[in-house]
């Protein structure tokens, strides 16, 4: 353990020493109880060294804890350290002076040491809380920017002439032959656009809500590709109320359709299912061309960045000769 004393430490120790000396001085006679003064100073020094080691460990461990839980752990550590040192000091004094202290001495001494321990560490903890608050504000700003970029990219991909042209061609062919499906296609097309526009201020969304949009999006492409596109969802009702990052699944389904061949020779299958605390999107791996392997993967990269700002659980990617799979974790609603 490295021993260092900065300006704040010097000020704190000077004030503490003066108070300890004052508390152990008989104001009427001016007599100083040097034994207790030296014992308290020595134990205070020991407490500060122990806390200097423990506090950084606690703060690193509690980096992702709620503030209430972190403060509770901080107080618990202070109480345990103070009680241990206080008890040890009293036992040593009893052995030296060969006398037994009553329980009230242990209690009052313990409380004094707890207050002293909190006093020595409160400045550090307040500084850590301030830094954490500033970091959370920065992360929220980064998350908002990433979400705006994702919404822009998603909306741009939906409205690009190629997508709109294919949708209108499908619609024009369906109107005379199958008016009912034509109406269904228009309804699903409007649902996809509305979803992108209405969720511009949401970081997370319920899985069930996003599944409806993914189904609408796939239905549109099903009208185009027919039996060459197959998809299935395997999600329990209870999992539909859990939350994921907004447009997370839509991004993955878009990537599957964008980068893989979908034809009578190579039908494309997309499977979506829940595996524990993760949602998995798996598709048959049949890239359209070698450019897929060199793709910058902007959509997937953006999704990973957004998840890093929401949870410590990562986005996982798995690729084999037969399939390409991405799993995203559930996260807290916001």
C-alpha positions in Angstrom: 0.0 0.0 0.0 1.5 3.3 -1.1 1.7 6.0 1.6 0.8 9.5 0.4 -0.4 12.6 2.1 -2.0 15.4 0.0 -3.1 18.8 1.1 -6.7 17.7 1.9 -5.3 14.8 4.1 -3.1 17.3 6.0 -6.0 19.6 6.7 -8.2 16.8 7.7 -5.6 15.3 10.1 -4.8 18.7 11.6 -8.5 19.4 12.4 -9.0 15.8 13.7 -5.9 16.0 15.9 -7.1 19.3 17.4 -10.6 18.0 18.1 -9.2 14.7 19.6 -6.8 16.7 21.8 -9.6 19.0 22.9 -12.0 16.1 23.7 -9.3 14.6 25.9 -8.4 17.7 27.8 -9.9 18.7 31.2 -10.8 22.3 30.6 -10.8 23.1 34.3 -7.4 21.7 35.1 -5.8 21.8 31.6 -4.7 18.2 32.1 -4.5 16.2 28.9 -5.2 12.4 28.8 -2.3 11.7 26.5 -2.8 7.9 26.5 -6.3 8.2 25.0 -5.2 11.0 22.7 -2.4 8.9 21.2 -4.6 5.7 21.1 -7.3 7.5 19.2 -4.8 9.2 16.8 -3.1 5.9 16.1 -6.4 4.1 15.5 -7.7 6.9 13.3 -4.5 6.6 11.3 -5.1 2.8 11.0 -8.7 3.4 9.9 -7.7 5.9 7.2 -5.1 3.5 5.8 -7.6 0.6 5.8 -10.3 2.7 4.1 -7.8 4.1 1.6 -7.5 0.5 0.4 -11.1 -0.6 0.8 -13.0 2.4 -0.6 -11.5 2.2 -4.2 -12.3 -1.5 -4.2 -15.9 -0.9 -3.1 -16.4 1.9 -5.7 -15.1 -0.3 -8.5 -17.3 -3.1 -7.4 -20.4 -0.8 -7.1 -19.8 0.9 -10.4 -23.2 -0.4 -11.8 -25.1 -0.5 -8.5 -28.0 1.8 -7.7 -26.9 4.8 -5.5 -28.9 3.5 -2.5 -27.2 0.1 -2.6 -23.8 1.7 -3.0 -24.4 4.0 0.0 -25.7 1.1 2.0 -22.5 -0.9 1.3 -20.4 2.1 2.2 -22.0 2.6 5.6 -21.8 -1.2 6.2 -18.0 -1.1 5.5 -17.5 1.9 7.7 -19.4 0.2 10.6 -17.5 -3.0 10.3 -14.1 -1.3 10.1 -14.9 1.1 13.0 -16.3 -1.7 15.2 -13.3 -3.9 14.5 -10.7 -1.2 15.3 -12.7 0.1 18.3 -13.0 -3.4 19.9 -9.4 -4.2 19.2 -8.3 -0.9 20.9 -10.4 -1.5 24.0 -9.2 -5.1 24.4 -5.6 -3.9 24.2 -6.2 -1.2 26.7 -7.9 -3.6 29.0 -4.9 -6.0 28.9 -2.5 -3.1 29.5 -4.5 -1.5 32.4 -5.8 -4.9 33.7 -9.3 -3.7 34.0 -12.7 -4.6 32.4 -14.7 -2.0 30.6 -18.6 -2.2 30.8 -20.6 -2.8 27.6 -21.6 0.9 27.4 -18.0 1.8 26.8 -17.8 -0.5 23.9 -21.0 1.0 22.5 -20.0 4.6 22.9 -16.5 3.9 21.6 -18.0 2.1 18.6 -20.3 5.0 17.7 -17.4 7.4 18.0 -15.2 5.4 15.7 -18.1 5.0 13.2 -18.5 8.8 13.0 -14.7 9.2 12.7 -14.5 6.6 9.9 -17.3 8.3 8.0 -15.7 11.7 8.5 -12.4 10.4 7.0 -14.1 8.9 3.9 -17.0 11.1 3.2 -15.1 13.6 1.0 -13.9 10.7 -1.2 -17.3 9.2 -1.4 -18.9 12.5 -2.3 -16.3 13.0 -5.0 -17.0 9.5 -6.4 -20.8 10.2 -6.4 -20.2 13.5 -8.3 -18.0 11.8 -10.9 -20.6 9.1 -11.3 -23.4 11.6 -11.8 -21.3 13.4 -14.4 -20.6 10.1 -16.2 -24.2 9.2 -16.3 -25.1 12.5 -17.9 -22.4 12.0 -20.5 -23.6 8.4 -21.2 -27.2 9.6 -21.5 -26.2 12.2 -24.0 -24.1 9.6 -26.0 -27.1 7.3 -25.9 -29.5 10.0 -27.2 -27.1 10.7 -30.1 -26.7 7.0 -30.9 -30.4 6.5 -30.8 -31.0 9.5 -33.1 -28.4 8.1 -35.6 -30.1 4.7 -35.5 -33.5 6.2 -36.0 -32.2 8.2 -38.9 -30.5 5.2 -40.5 -33.6 3.0 -40.0 -36.0 5.6 -41.4 -33.6 6.3 -44.3 -33.5 2.5 -45.1 -37.2 2.3 -45.0 -37.9 5.2 -47.2 -35.1 4.7 -49.7 -36.4 4.5 -53.3 -35.5 0.8 -53.7 -37.6 -0.3 -50.7 -40.5 2.0 -51.6 -40.3 1.0 -55.3 -40.5 -2.7 -54.4 -43.4 -2.1 -52.0 -45.4 -0.1 -54.6 -44.7 -2.8 -57.2 -46.0 -5.5 -54.9 -49.0 -3.3 -54.1 -49.9 -2.6 -57.7 -49.8 -6.3 -58.5 -51.9 -7.3 -55.5 -54.7 -4.7 -55.9 -56.4 -6.4 -58.9 -55.5 -10.0 -57.9 -55.8 -10.0 -54.1 -57.3 -6.7 -52.7 -57.4 -8.1 -49.2 -53.6 -8.7 -49.1 -53.1 -5.3 -50.7 -54.9 -3.7 -47.8 -52.8 -5.8 -45.4 -49.6 -4.7 -47.0 -50.6 -1.0 -46.8 -51.5 -1.4 -43.2 -48.2 -3.0 -42.3 -46.2 -0.5 -44.4 -47.8 2.3 -42.4 -47.2 0.5 -39.1 -43.5 0.3 -39.9 -43.3 4.0 -40.7 -45.4 5.0 -37.7 -43.2 2.9 -35.3 -40.0 4.7 -36.5 -41.6 8.1 -36.0 -43.3 7.5 -32.7 -40.3 5.9 -30.8 -37.8 8.7 -31.4 -37.6 9.5 -27.6 -37.5 5.9 -26.3 -34.3 4.1 -25.4 -35.9 0.8 -24.8 -39.2 -0.9 -25.9 -41.1 -4.0 -24.9 -40.2 -7.1 -26.9 -43.8 -7.7 -27.8 -44.1 -4.2 -29.3 -41.0 -4.6 -31.5 -42.1 -8.1 -32.5 -45.3 -6.6 -34.1 -43.2 -4.3 -36.2 -40.7 -7.0 -37.2 -43.6 -9.2 -38.3 -45.1 -6.3 -40.3 -41.7 -5.7 -41.9 -41.2 -9.4 -42.8 -44.8 -9.6 -44.1 -44.0 -6.9 -46.7 -40.9 -8.8 -47.8 -42.9 -12.0 -47.8 -45.2 -10.5 -50.4 -42.1 -9.9 -52.5 -40.2 -13.1 -52.0 -43.0 -15.5 -51.5 -42.0 -19.0 -50.3 -38.3 -18.1 -50.7 -38.5 -16.2 -47.4 -39.5 -18.2 -44.3 -39.5 -16.8 -40.7 -40.7 -18.0 -37.3 -40.9 -16.5 -33.8 -40.6 -18.6 -30.6 -41.3 -16.2 -27.8 -43.3 -16.9 -24.6 -46.0 -14.4 -23.5 -44.1 -13.5 -20.3 -41.0 -12.6 -22.3 -42.9 -10.1 -24.5 -43.2 -7.8 -21.5 -39.4 -7.6 -21.1 -37.5 -4.7 -22.7 -34.8 -4.5 -25.4 -33.1 -1.5 -27.1 -35.5 0.3 -29.5 -35.2 -1.0 -33.1 -32.7 -3.7 -32.0 -34.6 -6.6 -33.6 -35.6 -4.5 -36.6 -31.9 -3.7 -37.3 -31.0 -7.4 -37.2 -33.8 -8.5 -39.5 -32.9 -5.7 -41.9 -29.3 -6.9 -42.0 -30.4 -10.5 -42.6 -32.5 -9.4 -45.7 -29.9 -6.9 -46.9 -26.8 -9.1 -46.9 -28.2 -12.6 -47.7 -29.5 -14.1 -50.9 -33.2 -15.0 -51.0 -34.2 -17.0 -54.0 -35.7 -20.3 -55.1 -32.2 -21.8 -55.2 -31.3 -20.4 -51.8 -34.4 -19.8 -49.6 -33.7 -17.5 -46.7 -34.9 -18.6 -43.2 -35.0 -16.2 -40.3 -35.6 -17.5 -36.8 -36.3 -15.4 -33.7 -36.3 -16.9 -30.2 -35.5 -16.2 -26.5 -32.6 -18.0 -24.9 -32.5 -17.2 -21.2 -31.9 -13.5 -20.8 -31.2 -12.9 -24.5 -33.2 -12.6 -27.7 -31.6 -14.4 -30.6 -32.0 -13.7 -34.4 -30.6 -16.4 -36.6 -30.6 -16.6 -40.3 -29.2 -19.0 -42.9 -25.8 -17.7 -43.9 -25.8 -17.2 -47.7 -24.1 -13.8 -48.4 -25.0 -12.1 -51.7 -21.3 -11.5 -52.5 -17.9 -11.2 -50.9 -18.6 -7.6 -50.0 -20.6 -9.0 -47.0 -17.4 -10.3 -45.5 -15.8 -6.8 -45.9 -18.9 -4.9 -44.8 -18.4 -2.2 -42.2 -21.5 -3.4 -40.5 -22.7 0.1 -39.6 -26.1 -1.1 -38.3 -24.7 -3.8 -36.1 -21.9 -1.6 -34.9 -24.5 1.1 -33.9 -26.6 -1.5 -32.1 -23.5 -2.6 -30.1 -22.7 1.0 -29.2 -26.3 1.7 -28.0 -26.3 -1.5 -25.8 -23.0 -0.5 -24.2 -24.7 2.6 -22.9 -27.6 0.7 -21.5 -26.2 -2.5 -20.0 -22.9 -4.2 -19.4 -24.2 -7.3 -21.1 -22.7 -7.4 -24.7 -24.3 -8.0 -28.1 -23.0 -11.5 -29.2 -22.3 -12.5 -32.8 -21.9 -16.1 -33.9 -21.1 -17.2 -37.5 -20.8 -20.7 -38.9 -20.8 -22.1 -42.4 -24.6 -22.6 -42.2 -26.0 -19.7 -40.2 -25.3 -16.2 -38.9 -26.6 -15.4 -35.4 -26.8 -12.3 -33.2 -28.1 -12.3 -29.7 -29.1 -9.1 -27.8 -29.6 -9.0 -24.0 -32.8 -7.9 -22.2 -32.4 -4.6 -20.4 -34.2 -2.4 -17.9 -37.1 -0.4 -19.2 -36.7 3.3 -19.7 
